[in-house]
Amino acid sequence: MRPTDNVVNTALQAQSGWNYEAGVACIAMISGLRWMLRYFIIASTTLLFAATSDDTEYYINAGGTNQTGFEFAFSDWLIGAKQNGFIRGYS
């Protein structure tokens, strides 16, 4: 990463982390209805942070963080599924 003063910080460590996910999904084959629920944890270490001083931007390692959350998705057919025709379905 190159800061605005073009001095490369060779002490920077790469940002790293783990992503853990668990979830359930359902697809109703007859109606095409689909939904998904997922819980996730993102555990990051050695995050990179852009700091500014006197209009000069530089980068430092700023510790770690844990981010958790839920994701929900739902979809259905807008045009029902067919075996023939130009448009055979749209979801």
Distance bins in CASP14 RR format, pairs under 12 A and 6 or more apart:
PFRMAT RR
TARGET T0000
AUTHOR 0000-0000-0000
RMODE 2
METHOD distances of the structure
MODEL  1
1 7 0 0 0 0 0 1 0 0 0 0 0
1 8 0 0 0 0 1 0 0 0 0 0 0
1 9 1 0 0 1 0 0 0 0 0 0 0
1 10 0 0 0 0 0 1 0 0 0 0 0
1 12 1 0 0 1 0 0 0 0 0 0 0
1 13 0 0 0 0 0 1 0 0 0 0 0
1 14 0 0 0 0 0 1 0 0 0 0 0
1 15 0 0 0 0 0 1 0 0 0 0 0
1 48 1 0 0 1 0 0 0 0 0 0 0
1 49 0 0 0 0 0 1 0 0 0 0 0
1 50 0 0 0 0 1 0 0 0 0 0 0
1 51 0 0 0 0 0 1 0 0 0 0 0
1 57 0 0 0 0 1 0 0 0 0 0 0
1 58 0 0 0 0 1 0 0 0 0 0 0
1 59 1 0 1 0 0 0 0 0 0 0 0
1 60 0 0 0 0 0 1 0 0 0 0 0
1 61 0 0 0 0 0 1 0 0 0 0 0
2 8 1 0 0 1 0 0 0 0 0 0 0
2 9 0 0 0 0 1 0 0 0 0 0 0
2 12 0 0 0 0 0 1 0 0 0 0 0
2 50 0 0 0 0 0 1 0 0 0 0 0
2 57 0 0 0 0 1 0 0 0 0 0 0
2 58 0 0 0 0 1 0 0 0 0 0 0
2 59 0 0 0 0 1 0 0 0 0 0 0
3 9 1 0 0 1 0 0 0 0 0 0 0
3 12 0 0 0 0 0 1 0 0 0 0 0
3 48 0 0 0 0 0 1 0 0 0 0 0
3 49 0 0 0 0 0 1 0 0 0 0 0
3 50 0 0 0 0 1 0 0 0 0 0 0
3 51 0 0 0 0 1 0 0 0 0 0 0
3 52 0 0 0 0 1 0 0 0 0 0 0
3 53 0 0 0 0 0 1 0 0 0 0 0
3 55 0 0 0 0 0 1 0 0 0 0 0
3 56 1 0 0 1 0 0 0 0 0 0 0
3 57 1 0 1 0 0 0 0 0 0 0 0
3 58 1 0 1 0 0 0 0 0 0 0 0
3 59 1 0 0 1 0 0 0 0 0 0 0
3 60 0 0 0 0 0 1 0 0 0 0 0
4 50 0 0 0 0 1 0 0 0 0 0 0
4 51 0 0 0 0 0 1 0 0 0 0 0
4 52 0 0 0 0 1 0 0 0 0 0 0
4 53 0 0 0 0 0 1 0 0 0 0 0
4 54 0 0 0 0 0 1 0 0 0 0 0
4 55 1 0 0 1 0 0 0 0 0 0 0
4 56 1 0 1 0 0 0 0 0 0 0 0
4 57 1 0 1 0 0 0 0 0 0 0 0
4 58 1 0 0 1 0 0 0 0 0 0 0
4 59 0 0 0 0 0 1 0 0 0 0 0
5 52 0 0 0 0 0 1 0 0 0 0 0
5 53 0 0 0 0 1 0 0 0 0 0 0
5 54 0 0 0 0 1 0 0 0 0 0 0
5 55 0 0 0 0 1 0 0 0 0 0 0
5 56 1 0 1 0 0 0 0 0 0 0 0
5 57 0 0 0 0 1 0 0 0 0 0 0
5 58 1 0 0 1 0 0 0 0 0 0 0
5 59 0 0 0 0 0 1 0 0 0 0 0
6 56 0 0 0 0 0 1 0 0 0 0 0
6 57 0 0 0 0 0 1 0 0 0 0 0
6 58 0 0 0 0 0 1 0 0 0 0 0
7 56 0 0 0 0 1 0 0 0 0 0 0
7 57 0 0 0 0 0 1 0 0 0 0 0
7 58 1 0 0 1 0 0 0 0 0 0 0
7 59 0 0 0 0 0 1 0 0 0 0 0
8 58 0 0 0 0 0 1 0 0 0 0 0
8 59 0 0 0 0 1 0 0 0 0 0 0
9 48 0 0 0 0 0 1 0 0 0 0 0
9 49 0 0 0 0 0 1 0 0 0 0 0
9 50 0 0 0 0 0 1 0 0 0 0 0
9 51 0 0 0 0 0 1 0 0 0 0 0
9 57 0 0 0 0 0 1 0 0 0 0 0
9 58 1 0 0 1 0 0 0 0 0 0 0
9 59 1 0 0 1 0 0 0 0 0 0 0
9 60 1 0 0 1 0 0 0 0 0 0 0
9 61 0 0 0 0 1 0 0 0 0 0 0
10 59 0 0 0 0 0 1 0 0 0 0 0
11 46 0 0 0 0 0 1 0 0 0 0 0
11 58 0 0 0 0 0 1 0 0 0 0 0
11 59 0 0 0 0 0 1 0 0 0 0 0
11 60 0 0 0 0 1 0 0 0 0 0 0
11 61 0 0 0 0 1 0 0 0 0 0 0
12 46 0 0 0 0 1 0 0 0 0 0 0
12 47 0 0 0 0 0 1 0 0 0 0 0
12 48 1 0 0 1 0 0 0 0 0 0 0
12 49 0 0 0 0 0 1 0 0 0 0 0
12 50 0 0 0 0 0 1 0 0 0 0 0
12 58 0 0 0 0 1 0 0 0 0 0 0
12 59 1 0 0 1 0 0 0 0 0 0 0
12 60 1 0 0 1 0 0 0 0 0 0 0
12 61 1 0 0 1 0 0 0 0 0 0 0
12 62 0 0 0 0 0 1 0 0 0 0 0
13 45 0 0 0 0 1 0 0 0 0 0 0
13 46 1 0 1 0 0 0 0 0 0 0 0
13 47 0 0 0 0 1 0 0 0 0 0 0
13 48 0 0 0 0 1 0 0 0 0 0 0
13 59 0 0 0 0 0 1 0 0 0 0 0
13 60 0 0 0 0 0 1 0 0 0 0 0
13 61 1 0 1 0 0 0 0 0 0 0 0
13 62 0 0 0 0 0 1 0 0 0 0 0
13 63 0 0 0 0 1 0 0 0 0 0 0
13 64 0 0 0 0 0 1 0 0 0 0 0
14 44 0 0 0 0 0 1 0 0 0 0 0
14 45 0 0 0 0 1 0 0 0 0 0 0
14 46 1 0 0 1 0 0 0 0 0 0 0
14 47 0 0 0 0 0 1 0 0 0 0 0
14 48 0 0 0 0 1 0 0 0 0 0 0
14 59 0 0 0 0 0 1 0 0 0 0 0
14 61 0 0 0 0 1 0 0 0 0 0 0
15 42 0 0 0 0 0 1 0 0 0 0 0
15 44 1 0 0 1 0 0 0 0 0 0 0
15 45 1 0 0 1 0 0 0 0 0 0 0
15 46 1 0 1 0 0 0 0 0 0 0 0
15 47 1 0 1 0 0 0 0 0 0 0 0
15 48 1 0 1 0 0 0 0 0 0 0 0
15 49 0 0 0 0 1 0 0 0 0 0 0
15 59 0 0 0 0 0 1 0 0 0 0 0
15 60 0 0 0 0 0 1 0 0 0 0 0
15 61 0 0 0 0 1 0 0 0 0 0 0
15 62 0 0 0 0 1 0 0 0 0 0 0
15 63 0 0 0 0 1 0 0 0 0 0 0
15 64 0 0 0 0 1 0 0 0 0 0 0
15 65 0 0 0 0 0 1 0 0 0 0 0
16 42 0 0 0 0 0 1 0 0 0 0 0
16 43 0 0 0 0 1 0 0 0 0 0 0
16 44 1 0 0 1 0 0 0 0 0 0 0
16 45 1 0 1 0 0 0 0 0 0 0 0
16 46 1 0 1 0 0 0 0 0 0 0 0
16 47 0 0 0 0 1 0 0 0 0 0 0
16 48 0 0 0 0 0 1 0 0 0 0 0
16 61 0 0 0 0 0 1 0 0 0 0 0
16 63 0 0 0 0 0 1 0 0 0 0 0
16 64 0 0 0 0 1 0 0 0 0 0 0
17 41 0 0 0 0 0 1 0 0 0 0 0
17 42 1 0 0 1 0 0 0 0 0 0 0
17 43 1 0 1 0 0 0 0 0 0 0 0
17 44 1 0 1 0 0 0 0 0 0 0 0
17 45 1 0 1 0 0 0 0 0 0 0 0
17 46 0 0 0 0 1 0 0 0 0 0 0
17 47 0 0 0 0 1 0 0 0 0 0 0
17 63 0 0 0 0 0 1 0 0 0 0 0
17 64 0 0 0 0 1 0 0 0 0 0 0
17 65 0 0 0 0 1 0 0 0 0 0 0
17 66 0 0 0 0 0 1 0 0 0 0 0
17 67 0 0 0 0 0 1 0 0 0 0 0
18 40 0 0 0 0 0 1 0 0 0 0 0
18 41 0 0 0 0 1 0 0 0 0 0 0
18 42 1 0 0 1 0 0 0 0 0 0 0
18 43 1 0 1 0 0 0 0 0 0 0 0
18 44 0 0 0 0 1 0 0 0 0 0 0
18 45 0 0 0 0 1 0 0 0 0 0 0
18 64 0 0 0 0 0 1 0 0 0 0 0
18 66 0 0 0 0 1 0 0 0 0 0 0
18 67 0 0 0 0 0 1 0 0 0 0 0
19 38 0 0 0 0 0 1 0 0 0 0 0
19 39 0 0 0 0 0 1 0 0 0 0 0
19 40 1 0 0 1 0 0 0 0 0 0 0
19 41 1 0 0 1 0 0 0 0 0 0 0
19 42 1 0 1 0 0 0 0 0 0 0 0
19 43 1 0 0 1 0 0 0 0 0 0 0
19 44 0 0 0 0 1 0 0 0 0 0 0
19 66 0 0 0 0 0 1 0 0 0 0 0
19 67 0 0 0 0 1 0 0 0 0 0 0
19 68 0 0 0 0 0 1 0 0 0 0 0
19 69 0 0 0 0 0 1 0 0 0 0 0
20 38 0 0 0 0 0 1 0 0 0 0 0
20 39 0 0 0 0 1 0 0 0 0 0 0
20 40 1 0 0 1 0 0 0 0 0 0 0
20 41 1 0 1 0 0 0 0 0 0 0 0
20 42 1 0 0 1 0 0 0 0 0 0 0
20 43 1 0 0 1 0 0 0 0 0 0 0
20 66 0 0 0 0 0 1 0 0 0 0 0
20 67 0 0 0 0 0 1 0 0 0 0 0
20 68 0 0 0 0 1 0 0 0 0 0 0
20 69 0 0 0 0 0 1 0 0 0 0 0
21 36 0 0 0 0 0 1 0 0 0 0 0
21 37 0 0 0 0 0 1 0 0 0 0 0
21 38 1 0 1 0 0 0 0 0 0 0 0
21 39 1 0 0 1 0 0 0 0 0 0 0
21 40 1 0 1 0 0 0 0 0 0 0 0
21 41 1 0 0 1 0 0 0 0 0 0 0
21 42 0 0 0 0 1 0 0 0 0 0 0
21 68 0 0 0 0 0 1 0 0 0 0 0
21 69 0 0 0 0 0 1 0 0 0 0 0
21 70 0 0 0 0 0 1 0 0 0 0 0
21 71 0 0 0 0 1 0 0 0 0 0 0
22 36 0 0 0 0 0 1 0 0 0 0 0
22 37 0 0 0 0 1 0 0 0 0 0 0
22 38 1 0 0 1 0 0 0 0 0 0 0
22 39 1 0 1 0 0 0 0 0 0 0 0
22 40 1 0 0 1 0 0 0 0 0 0 0
22 41 0 0 0 0 1 0 0 0 0 0 0
22 68 0 0 0 0 0 1 0 0 0 0 0
22 69 0 0 0 0 0 1 0 0 0 0 0
22 70 0 0 0 0 0 1 0 0 0 0 0
22 71 0 0 0 0 0 1 0 0 0 0 0
23 35 0 0 0 0 0 1 0 0 0 0 0
23 36 1 0 0 1 0 0 0 0 0 0 0
23 37 1 0 1 0 0 0 0 0 0 0 0
23 38 1 0 1 0 0 0 0 0 0 0 0
23 39 1 0 0 1 0 0 0 0 0 0 0
23 40 0 0 0 0 1 0 0 0 0 0 0
23 69 0 0 0 0 0 1 0 0 0 0 0
23 70 0 0 0 0 1 0 0 0 0 0 0
23 71 0 0 0 0 1 0 0 0 0 0 0
23 72 0 0 0 0 0 1 0 0 0 0 0
23 73 0 0 0 0 0 1 0 0 0 0 0
24 34 0 0 0 0 0 1 0 0 0 0 0
24 35 0 0 0 0 1 0 0 0 0 0 0
24 36 1 0 0 1 0 0 0 0 0 0 0
24 37 1 0 1 0 0 0 0 0 0 0 0
24 38 1 0 0 1 0 0 0 0 0 0 0
24 39 0 0 0 0 1 0 0 0 0 0 0
24 70 0 0 0 0 0 1 0 0 0 0 0
24 71 0 0 0 0 0 1 0 0 0 0 0
24 72 0 0 0 0 0 1 0 0 0 0 0
24 73 0 0 0 0 0 1 0 0 0 0 0
25 33 0 0 0 0 0 1 0 0 0 0 0
25 34 1 0 0 1 0 0 0 0 0 0 0
25 35 1 0 0 1 0 0 0 0 0 0 0
25 36 1 0 1 0 0 0 0 0 0 0 0
25 37 1 0 0 1 0 0 0 0 0 0 0
25 38 0 0 0 0 1 0 0 0 0 0 0
25 71 0 0 0 0 0 1 0 0 0 0 0
25 72 0 0 0 0 0 1 0 0 0 0 0
25 73 0 0 0 0 1 0 0 0 0 0 0
25 74 0 0 0 0 0 1 0 0 0 0 0
25 75 0 0 0 0 0 1 0 0 0 0 0
26 32 0 0 0 0 0 1 0 0 0 0 0
26 33 1 0 0 1 0 0 0 0 0 0 0
26 34 1 0 0 1 0 0 0 0 0 0 0
26 35 1 0 1 0 0 0 0 0 0 0 0
26 36 1 0 0 1 0 0 0 0 0 0 0
26 37 0 0 0 0 1 0 0 0 0 0 0
26 72 0 0 0 0 0 1 0 0 0 0 0
26 73 0 0 0 0 0 1 0 0 0 0 0
26 74 0 0 0 0 0 1 0 0 0 0 0
26 75 0 0 0 0 0 1 0 0 0 0 0
27 33 1 0 0 1 0 0 0 0 0 0 0
27 34 1 0 1 0 0 0 0 0 0 0 0
27 35 0 0 0 0 1 0 0 0 0 0 0
27 36 0 0 0 0 1 0 0 0 0 0 0
27 73 0 0 0 0 0 1 0 0 0 0 0
27 74 0 0 0 0 0 1 0 0 0 0 0
27 75 0 0 0 0 1 0 0 0 0 0 0
27 76 0 0 0 0 0 1 0 0 0 0 0
27 77 0 0 0 0 0 1 0 0 0 0 0
27 91 0 0 0 0 0 1 0 0 0 0 0
28 34 1 0 0 1 0 0 0 0 0 0 0
28 35 0 0 0 0 1 0 0 0 0 0 0
28 74 0 0 0 0 0 1 0 0 0 0 0
28 75 0 0 0 0 0 1 0 0 0 0 0
28 76 0 0 0 0 1 0 0 0 0 0 0
28 77 0 0 0 0 0 1 0 0 0 0 0
28 81 0 0 0 0 0 1 0 0 0 0 0
29 77 0 0 0 0 0 1 0 0 0 0 0
29 81 0 0 0 0 1 0 0 0 0 0 0
30 76 0 0 0 0 0 1 0 0 0 0 0
30 77 0 0 0 0 0 1 0 0 0 0 0
30 80 0 0 0 0 0 1 0 0 0 0 0
30 81 0 0 0 0 1 0 0 0 0 0 0
31 75 0 0 0 0 0 1 0 0 0 0 0
31 76 1 0 0 1 0 0 0 0 0 0 0
31 77 1 0 0 1 0 0 0 0 0 0 0
31 80 0 0 0 0 1 0 0 0 0 0 0
31 81 0 0 0 0 1 0 0 0 0 0 0
31 91 0 0 0 0 0 1 0 0 0 0 0
32 74 0 0 0 0 0 1 0 0 0 0 0
32 75 0 0 0 0 1 0 0 0 0 0 0
32 76 1 0 0 1 0 0 0 0 0 0 0
32 77 1 0 1 0 0 0 0 0 0 0 0
32 78 0 0 0 0 0 1 0 0 0 0 0
32 79 0 0 0 0 0 1 0 0 0 0 0
32 80 0 0 0 0 1 0 0 0 0 0 0
32 81 1 0 0 1 0 0 0 0 0 0 0
32 89 0 0 0 0 0 1 0 0 0 0 0
32 90 0 0 0 0 0 1 0 0 0 0 0
32 91 1 0 0 1 0 0 0 0 0 0 0
33 73 0 0 0 0 0 1 0 0 0 0 0
33 74 0 0 0 0 1 0 0 0 0 0 0
33 75 1 0 0 1 0 0 0 0 0 0 0
33 76 1 0 1 0 0 0 0 0 0 0 0
33 77 0 0 0 0 1 0 0 0 0 0 0
33 80 0 0 0 0 0 1 0 0 0 0 0
33 81 0 0 0 0 0 1 0 0 0 0 0
33 91 0 0 0 0 1 0 0 0 0 0 0
34 72 0 0 0 0 0 1 0 0 0 0 0
34 73 1 0 0 1 0 0 0 0 0 0 0
34 74 1 0 0 1 0 0 0 0 0 0 0
34 75 1 0 1 0 0 0 0 0 0 0 0
34 76 1 0 0 1 0 0 0 0 0 0 0
34 77 0 0 0 0 1 0 0 0 0 0 0
34 91 1 0 0 1 0 0 0 0 0 0 0
35 71 0 0 0 0 0 1 0 0 0 0 0
35 72 1 0 0 1 0 0 0 0 0 0 0
35 73 1 0 0 1 0 0 0 0 0 0 0
35 74 1 0 1 0 0 0 0 0 0 0 0
35 75 1 0 0 1 0 0 0 0 0 0 0
35 76 0 0 0 0 1 0 0 0 0 0 0
36 70 0 0 0 0 0 1 0 0 0 0 0
36 71 1 0 0 1 0 0 0 0 0 0 0
36 72 1 0 0 1 0 0 0 0 0 0 0
36 73 1 0 1 0 0 0 0 0 0 0 0
36 74 1 0 0 1 0 0 0 0 0 0 0
36 75 0 0 0 0 1 0 0 0 0 0 0
37 69 0 0 0 0 0 1 0 0 0 0 0
37 70 1 0 0 1 0 0 0 0 0 0 0
37 71 1 0 0 1 0 0 0 0 0 0 0
37 72 1 0 1 0 0 0 0 0 0 0 0
37 73 0 0 0 0 1 0 0 0 0 0 0
37 74 0 0 0 0 1 0 0 0 0 0 0
38 68 0 0 0 0 0 1 0 0 0 0 0
38 69 0 0 0 0 1 0 0 0 0 0 0
38 70 1 0 0 1 0 0 0 0 0 0 0
38 71 1 0 1 0 0 0 0 0 0 0 0
38 72 1 0 0 1 0 0 0 0 0 0 0
38 73 0 0 0 0 1 0 0 0 0 0 0
39 67 0 0 0 0 0 1 0 0 0 0 0
39 68 1 0 0 1 0 0 0 0 0 0 0
39 69 1 0 0 1 0 0 0 0 0 0 0
39 70 1 0 1 0 0 0 0 0 0 0 0
39 71 1 0 0 1 0 0 0 0 0 0 0
39 72 0 0 0 0 0 1 0 0 0 0 0
40 66 0 0 0 0 0 1 0 0 0 0 0
40 67 0 0 0 0 1 0 0 0 0 0 0
40 68 1 0 0 1 0 0 0 0 0 0 0
40 69 1 0 1 0 0 0 0 0 0 0 0
40 70 1 0 0 1 0 0 0 0 0 0 0
40 71 1 0 0 1 0 0 0 0 0 0 0
40 72 0 0 0 0 0 1 0 0 0 0 0
41 65 0 0 0 0 0 1 0 0 0 0 0
41 66 1 0 0 1 0 0 0 0 0 0 0
41 67 1 0 0 1 0 0 0 0 0 0 0
41 68 1 0 1 0 0 0 0 0 0 0 0
41 69 1 0 0 1 0 0 0 0 0 0 0
41 70 0 0 0 0 0 1 0 0 0 0 0
42 64 0 0 0 0 0 1 0 0 0 0 0
42 65 0 0 0 0 1 0 0 0 0 0 0
42 66 1 0 0 1 0 0 0 0 0 0 0
42 67 1 0 1 0 0 0 0 0 0 0 0
42 68 1 0 0 1 0 0 0 0 0 0 0
42 69 0 0 0 0 1 0 0 0 0 0 0
42 71 0 0 0 0 0 1 0 0 0 0 0
43 63 0 0 0 0 0 1 0 0 0 0 0
43 64 0 0 0 0 1 0 0 0 0 0 0
43 65 1 0 0 1 0 0 0 0 0 0 0
43 66 1 0 1 0 0 0 0 0 0 0 0
43 67 0 0 0 0 1 0 0 0 0 0 0
43 68 0 0 0 0 1 0 0 0 0 0 0
44 61 0 0 0 0 0 1 0 0 0 0 0
44 62 0 0 0 0 0 1 0 0 0 0 0
44 63 0 0 0 0 1 0 0 0 0 0 0
44 64 1 0 1 0 0 0 0 0 0 0 0
44 65 1 0 1 0 0 0 0 0 0 0 0
44 66 1 0 0 1 0 0 0 0 0 0 0
44 67 1 0 0 1 0 0 0 0 0 0 0
44 68 0 0 0 0 0 1 0 0 0 0 0
45 61 0 0 0 0 1 0 0 0 0 0 0
45 62 0 0 0 0 0 1 0 0 0 0 0
45 63 1 0 0 1 0 0 0 0 0 0 0
45 64 1 0 1 0 0 0 0 0 0 0 0
45 65 0 0 0 0 1 0 0 0 0 0 0
45 66 0 0 0 0 0 1 0 0 0 0 0
46 59 0 0 0 0 0 1 0 0 0 0 0
46 60 0 0 0 0 0 1 0 0 0 0 0
46 61 1 0 1 0 0 0 0 0 0 0 0
46 62 0 0 0 0 1 0 0 0 0 0 0
46 63 1 0 0 1 0 0 0 0 0 0 0
46 64 1 0 0 1 0 0 0 0 0 0 0
46 65 0 0 0 0 0 1 0 0 0 0 0
47 59 0 0 0 0 0 1 0 0 0 0 0
47 60 0 0 0 0 1 0 0 0 0 0 0
47 61 1 0 0 1 0 0 0 0 0 0 0
47 62 1 0 1 0 0 0 0 0 0 0 0
47 63 1 0 1 0 0 0 0 0 0 0 0
47 64 1 0 1 0 0 0 0 0 0 0 0
47 65 1 0 0 1 0 0 0 0 0 0 0
47 66 0 0 0 0 0 1 0 0 0 0 0
47 67 0 0 0 0 0 1 0 0 0 0 0
48 57 0 0 0 0 0 1 0 0 0 0 0
48 58 0 0 0 0 0 1 0 0 0 0 0
48 59 1 0 1 0 0 0 0 0 0 0 0
48 60 1 0 0 1 0 0 0 0 0 0 0
48 61 1 0 0 1 0 0 0 0 0 0 0
48 62 1 0 0 1 0 0 0 0 0 0 0
48 63 0 0 0 0 1 0 0 0 0 0 0
48 64 0 0 0 0 0 1 0 0 0 0 0
48 65 0 0 0 0 0 1 0 0 0 0 0
49 57 0 0 0 0 0 1 0 0 0 0 0
49 58 0 0 0 0 1 0 0 0 0 0 0
49 59 1 0 0 1 0 0 0 0 0 0 0
49 60 1 0 1 0 0 0 0 0 0 0 0
49 61 1 0 0 1 0 0 0 0 0 0 0
49 62 1 1 0 0 0 0 0 0 0 0 0
49 63 0 0 0 0 1 0 0 0 0 0 0
49 64 0 0 0 0 0 1 0 0 0 0 0
49 65 0 0 0 0 0 1 0 0 0 0 0
50 56 0 0 0 0 0 1 0 0 0 0 0
50 57 1 0 1 0 0 0 0 0 0 0 0
50 58 1 0 0 1 0 0 0 0 0 0 0
50 59 1 0 1 0 0 0 0 0 0 0 0
50 60 0 0 0 0 1 0 0 0 0 0 0
50 61 0 0 0 0 0 1 0 0 0 0 0
50 62 0 0 0 0 1 0 0 0 0 0 0
51 57 1 0 0 1 0 0 0 0 0 0 0
51 58 1 0 1 0 0 0 0 0 0 0 0
51 59 1 0 0 1 0 0 0 0 0 0 0
51 60 1 0 1 0 0 0 0 0 0 0 0
51 61 0 0 0 0 0 1 0 0 0 0 0
51 62 0 0 0 0 1 0 0 0 0 0 0
52 58 1 0 0 1 0 0 0 0 0 0 0
52 59 0 0 0 0 0 1 0 0 0 0 0
52 60 0 0 0 0 0 1 0 0 0 0 0
53 60 0 0 0 0 0 1 0 0 0 0 0
74 91 0 0 0 0 0 1 0 0 0 0 0
75 90 0 0 0 0 0 1 0 0 0 0 0
75 91 1 0 1 0 0 0 0 0 0 0 0
76 89 0 0 0 0 0 1 0 0 0 0 0
76 90 0 0 0 0 0 1 0 0 0 0 0
76 91 1 0 0 1 0 0 0 0 0 0 0
77 87 0 0 0 0 0 1 0 0 0 0 0
77 88 0 0 0 0 0 1 0 0 0 0 0
77 89 1 0 0 1 0 0 0 0 0 0 0
77 90 1 0 0 1 0 0 0 0 0 0 0
77 91 1 0 1 0 0 0 0 0 0 0 0
78 87 0 0 0 0 0 1 0 0 0 0 0
78 89 1 0 0 1 0 0 0 0 0 0 0
78 90 1 0 1 0 0 0 0 0 0 0 0
78 91 1 0 0 1 0 0 0 0 0 0 0
79 85 0 0 0 0 0 1 0 0 0 0 0
79 86 0 0 0 0 0 1 0 0 0 0 0
79 87 1 0 1 0 0 0 0 0 0 0 0
79 88 0 0 0 0 1 0 0 0 0 0 0
79 89 1 0 1 0 0 0 0 0 0 0 0
79 90 1 0 1 0 0 0 0 0 0 0 0
79 91 0 0 0 0 1 0 0 0 0 0 0
80 87 0 0 0 0 1 0 0 0 0 0 0
80 88 0 0 0 0 1 0 0 0 0 0 0
80 89 1 0 1 0 0 0 0 0 0 0 0
80 90 1 0 0 1 0 0 0 0 0 0 0
80 91 0 0 0 0 1 0 0 0 0 0 0
81 87 0 0 0 0 0 1 0 0 0 0 0
81 88 1 0 0 1 0 0 0 0 0 0 0
81 89 1 0 1 0 0 0 0 0 0 0 0
81 90 0 0 0 0 1 0 0 0 0 0 0
81 91 0 0 0 0 1 0 0 0 0 0 0
82 88 1 0 1 0 0 0 0 0 0 0 0
82 89 1 0 0 1 0 0 0 0 0 0 0
82 90 0 0 0 0 0 1 0 0 0 0 0
83 89 0 0 0 0 0 1 0 0 0 0 0
END
